[in-house]
Amino acid sequence: MTHHPTPAPSNDSPSHDAPGLKSPTPHAGKTPDSLKPDPKIAHGWLHTARFLTTAPQLEHLPALDVPEVAFVGRSNAGKSTCINTLTQQKRLAFASKTPGRTQSINLFSLGKQGVTDAVLADLPGYGYAAVPREAKLRWQRVMGNYLLTRENLRGVVLLIDPRLGLTELDEILLEVIRPRVEEGLKFLVLLTKSDKLNHAESQKALSIARLQSGGGEARLFSALKKKGLDEVALLLWKWTHEAGTPSARPITPVPDDEPPALD
């Protein structure tokens, strides 16, 4: 009887992947674009966001080893609205009735079944004229130190009102984080309230933002028109799920109190 050798498995054999994800291929230090999930998976992941803690000072922030993405921007740039829209929750991020009044870093954990695989950080809005000068200076130092020293910081989303463009304070923030961006920190300029502009104005604002992003990316976004939601959700998922990110783990949240405000 003649015995025929069993053929070796082919690399072209069909894979048995989880819905919405393709089988990973060897890739050093980076997740290929082909590994981006279906937008529904990214949105479902963001919807797991839950309040973790609030910190009036850097020393009150818990030391974490999961990826963290910070949202920063001027008061009235739509930061809280953006976070709430992305996570499909109406009151996750606290929006004070008085712009510039909230003066704490608020953390929100992400991950299914109570296991945290990433954290969103909502930093205080800056640039509001009615805030006392001493408070402004204190928070400039706190934010600068956070952006420069937070070890698990994986990415920064800078929210800009495209009708105003980058202001002097935004440019200062860009200079602060430029060294970390050059070292690999992810960075996105998000043009909120883009529904206020027509198509030509939106494209002009986007082109300018791309030039000013200093090695980062730029996107148009509208909470009202749901514009850019898929793109941003996928980008955040990619930033926090690249090869080499720390494993997810349980993190116990503090009581879900309203973040403190500076009177």
C-alpha positions as CSV (number, residue, x, y, z in Angstrom):
1,M,0.0,0.0,0.0
2,T,1.3,3.4,-0.9
3,H,1.3,6.0,1.9
4,H,1.0,9.6,0.8
5,P,2.5,12.2,3.1
6,T,-0.1,14.5,4.7
7,P,0.3,18.0,3.2
8,A,1.4,20.8,5.5
9,P,-1.2,23.3,6.6
10,S,-1.4,26.1,4.1
11,N,-1.1,29.8,5.2
12,D,-4.1,30.4,3.0
13,S,-6.4,28.2,5.0
14,P,-9.6,29.9,6.1
15,S,-9.3,31.2,9.7
16,H,-11.9,31.0,12.5
17,D,-11.9,34.5,13.9
18,A,-14.1,36.2,16.3
19,P,-16.7,38.3,14.4
20,G,-15.3,41.7,13.4
21,L,-11.6,40.8,13.8
22,K,-9.1,39.2,11.5
23,S,-6.4,36.8,12.5
24,P,-3.3,38.7,13.8
25,T,-0.2,38.4,11.6
26,P,3.4,38.9,12.9
27,H,4.0,42.6,13.2
28,A,6.6,44.2,15.4
29,G,5.4,46.7,17.9
30,K,2.3,47.9,16.0
31,T,-1.2,46.7,15.1
32,P,-1.8,46.6,11.3
33,D,-4.7,48.6,9.9
34,S,-6.3,45.3,9.0
35,L,-6.8,44.5,12.7
36,K,-9.1,47.4,13.3
37,P,-12.4,46.1,14.6
38,D,-15.8,46.6,13.2
39,P,-17.0,50.1,14.4
40,K,-19.8,48.3,16.4
41,I,-17.1,46.6,18.5
42,A,-15.3,49.9,19.1
43,H,-18.6,51.6,20.1
44,G,-19.6,48.7,22.3
45,W,-16.2,48.9,24.0
46,L,-16.5,52.6,24.6
47,H,-20.1,52.1,26.0
48,T,-18.5,50.1,28.9
49,A,-17.0,53.4,30.3
50,R,-17.7,53.9,33.9
51,F,-16.5,56.5,36.5
52,L,-13.3,55.4,38.2
53,T,-12.1,58.3,40.3
54,T,-11.5,62.1,40.4
55,A,-8.2,63.8,41.4
56,P,-7.8,67.4,42.3
57,Q,-4.0,66.9,42.3
58,L,-1.6,64.6,40.5
59,E,-0.6,62.8,43.6
60,H,-4.3,61.7,44.0
61,L,-4.3,59.9,40.7
62,P,-4.0,56.1,41.0
63,A,-0.9,54.5,39.4
64,L,-2.2,52.4,36.5
65,D,-0.6,50.1,34.0
66,V,-3.4,50.0,31.4
67,P,-3.3,52.5,28.5
68,E,-4.7,56.0,29.3
69,V,-6.1,58.5,26.7
70,A,-6.5,62.1,27.9
71,F,-9.1,64.6,26.5
72,V,-7.9,68.2,26.8
73,G,-9.2,71.5,25.4
74,R,-10.4,75.0,26.1
75,S,-13.6,75.6,28.0
76,N,-16.6,75.4,25.7
77,A,-14.7,73.3,23.1
78,G,-17.3,70.5,23.7
79,K,-15.1,68.1,25.6
80,S,-17.7,66.7,27.9
81,T,-20.2,66.4,25.1
82,C,-17.7,64.6,23.0
83,I,-16.9,62.0,25.7
84,N,-20.6,61.5,26.5
85,T,-21.4,61.0,22.8
86,L,-18.5,58.6,22.2
87,T,-19.5,56.5,25.2
88,Q,-23.3,56.8,24.5
89,Q,-23.9,58.1,28.0
90,K,-25.6,61.4,28.8
91,R,-23.9,62.2,32.1
92,L,-20.6,60.3,32.2
93,A,-18.4,63.4,31.8
94,F,-19.4,66.2,34.1
95,A,-20.1,69.5,32.3
96,S,-20.3,72.4,34.8
97,K,-22.9,75.1,34.2
98,T,-20.1,77.6,34.6
99,P,-17.3,77.0,32.0
100,G,-13.9,76.6,33.6
101,R,-15.3,75.7,37.0
102,T,-14.5,72.0,37.1
103,Q,-10.9,71.7,38.4
104,S,-10.2,68.0,38.7
105,I,-8.9,65.2,36.5
106,N,-11.6,62.6,36.1
107,L,-10.9,59.0,35.1
108,F,-13.2,56.6,33.4
109,S,-12.4,52.9,33.1
110,L,-13.2,50.9,29.9
111,G,-13.5,47.1,29.6
112,K,-16.2,44.4,29.6
113,Q,-17.3,42.4,32.6
114,G,-15.6,44.8,35.0
115,V,-12.1,44.1,33.7
116,T,-10.4,47.4,32.8
117,D,-8.3,47.4,29.6
118,A,-8.0,51.2,29.2
119,V,-8.8,54.5,30.9
120,L,-10.1,57.8,29.6
121,A,-8.9,61.0,31.4
122,D,-11.1,64.1,31.3
123,L,-8.8,67.1,32.1
124,P,-10.2,70.5,33.1
125,G,-11.0,73.0,30.4
126,Y,-8.6,75.9,30.2
127,G,-8.7,79.5,29.0
128,Y,-11.9,80.7,30.7
129,A,-11.5,84.4,31.6
130,A,-13.6,84.3,34.8
131,V,-11.4,81.8,36.5
132,P,-9.0,83.4,39.0
133,R,-5.4,83.8,37.8
134,E,-4.0,81.8,40.6
135,A,-6.3,78.8,39.7
136,K,-5.2,79.1,36.0
137,L,-1.6,79.0,36.9
138,R,-2.0,76.1,39.3
139,W,-3.9,74.1,36.6
140,Q,-1.4,74.9,33.9
141,R,1.3,73.3,36.1
142,V,-0.9,70.3,37.0
143,M,-1.8,69.7,33.4
144,G,1.7,70.2,32.1
145,N,3.1,67.8,34.7
146,Y,0.4,65.2,33.9
147,L,1.1,65.3,30.2
148,L,4.8,65.1,30.7
149,T,5.0,62.5,33.5
150,R,1.9,60.2,33.4
151,E,3.7,56.9,32.6
152,N,0.7,55.0,31.2
153,L,-0.5,57.9,29.0
154,R,-0.9,56.4,25.5
155,G,-2.7,59.2,23.6
156,V,-4.0,62.8,23.8
157,V,-7.1,64.1,22.1
158,L,-7.0,67.9,21.8
159,L,-10.5,69.3,21.2
160,I,-10.7,72.5,19.1
161,D,-13.6,74.7,18.0
162,P,-12.9,75.0,14.3
163,R,-14.5,78.4,14.2
164,L,-11.7,79.7,16.5
165,G,-8.8,77.4,15.4
166,L,-5.8,76.8,17.6
167,T,-5.4,79.5,20.2
168,E,-2.3,80.6,22.0
169,L,-3.0,78.2,24.9
170,D,-3.6,75.3,22.5
171,E,-0.2,76.0,20.9
172,I,1.5,76.1,24.3
173,L,-0.1,72.6,25.0
174,L,1.2,71.4,21.7
175,E,4.7,72.5,22.6
176,V,4.5,70.8,26.0
177,I,3.6,67.4,24.5
178,R,5.7,67.6,21.3
179,P,8.7,65.7,22.8
180,R,6.4,62.8,23.9
181,V,4.7,62.8,20.5
182,E,8.1,62.5,18.9
183,E,8.7,59.5,21.2
184,G,5.5,57.8,20.1
185,L,2.7,59.3,22.1
186,K,-0.5,59.2,20.0
187,F,-2.1,62.6,19.3
188,L,-5.3,63.7,17.7
189,V,-6.7,67.2,17.0
190,L,-10.4,66.8,17.1
191,L,-12.4,69.6,15.4
192,T,-15.7,69.6,17.4
193,K,-18.9,71.4,16.3
194,S,-18.0,70.9,12.7
195,D,-21.7,71.1,11.9
196,K,-21.4,74.8,12.4
197,L,-19.3,75.1,9.2
198,N,-20.1,74.4,5.6
199,H,-18.1,71.8,3.6
200,A,-15.5,74.3,2.2
201,E,-15.0,75.8,5.7
202,S,-14.7,72.3,7.3
203,Q,-12.1,71.1,4.7
204,K,-10.0,74.3,5.2
205,A,-10.1,74.0,9.0
206,L,-9.1,70.3,8.7
207,S,-6.2,71.1,6.4
208,I,-4.9,73.7,8.8
209,A,-5.3,71.4,11.8
210,R,-3.3,68.7,10.0
211,L,-0.5,71.1,9.4
212,Q,-0.5,72.2,13.0
213,S,-0.9,68.8,14.6
214,G,2.9,68.4,15.0
215,G,3.0,64.7,13.8
216,G,-0.4,63.8,15.1
217,E,-3.7,63.4,13.3
218,A,-6.8,65.6,12.7
219,R,-10.5,64.7,12.4
220,L,-13.8,66.5,12.0
221,F,-16.4,65.7,14.7
222,S,-20.0,66.7,15.4
223,A,-21.9,65.3,18.4
224,L,-25.1,66.8,16.9
225,K,-24.7,65.2,13.5
226,K,-22.9,62.1,14.7
227,K,-20.1,63.0,12.4
228,G,-16.7,61.3,12.9
229,L,-17.9,58.9,15.6
230,D,-16.8,55.7,13.8
231,E,-13.4,57.1,13.0
232,V,-12.7,58.4,16.5
233,A,-14.0,55.2,18.2
234,L,-11.8,53.0,15.9
235,L,-8.8,55.2,16.5
236,L,-9.1,55.1,20.3
237,W,-9.6,51.3,20.1
238,K,-6.4,51.0,18.0
239,W,-4.4,53.2,20.3
240,T,-5.2,51.1,23.4
241,H,-5.1,47.7,21.8
242,E,-1.8,47.8,19.9
243,A,0.7,45.0,20.3
244,G,2.6,45.4,23.6
245,T,-0.2,47.1,25.6
246,P,-0.5,45.8,29.2
247,S,-3.1,43.2,29.9
248,A,-6.5,44.1,31.2
249,R,-7.2,43.7,34.9
250,P,-9.9,44.5,37.5
251,I,-9.8,48.0,38.9
252,T,-12.1,49.0,41.8
253,P,-13.8,52.3,41.2
254,V,-14.4,54.8,44.0
255,P,-18.0,55.8,44.8
256,D,-19.6,57.5,41.9
257,D,-19.8,61.0,43.3
258,E,-20.0,64.2,41.2
259,P,-16.5,65.5,40.6
260,P,-15.7,68.5,42.9
261,A,-15.7,72.0,41.5
262,L,-13.6,75.1,42.3
263,D,-15.8,77.8,43.7
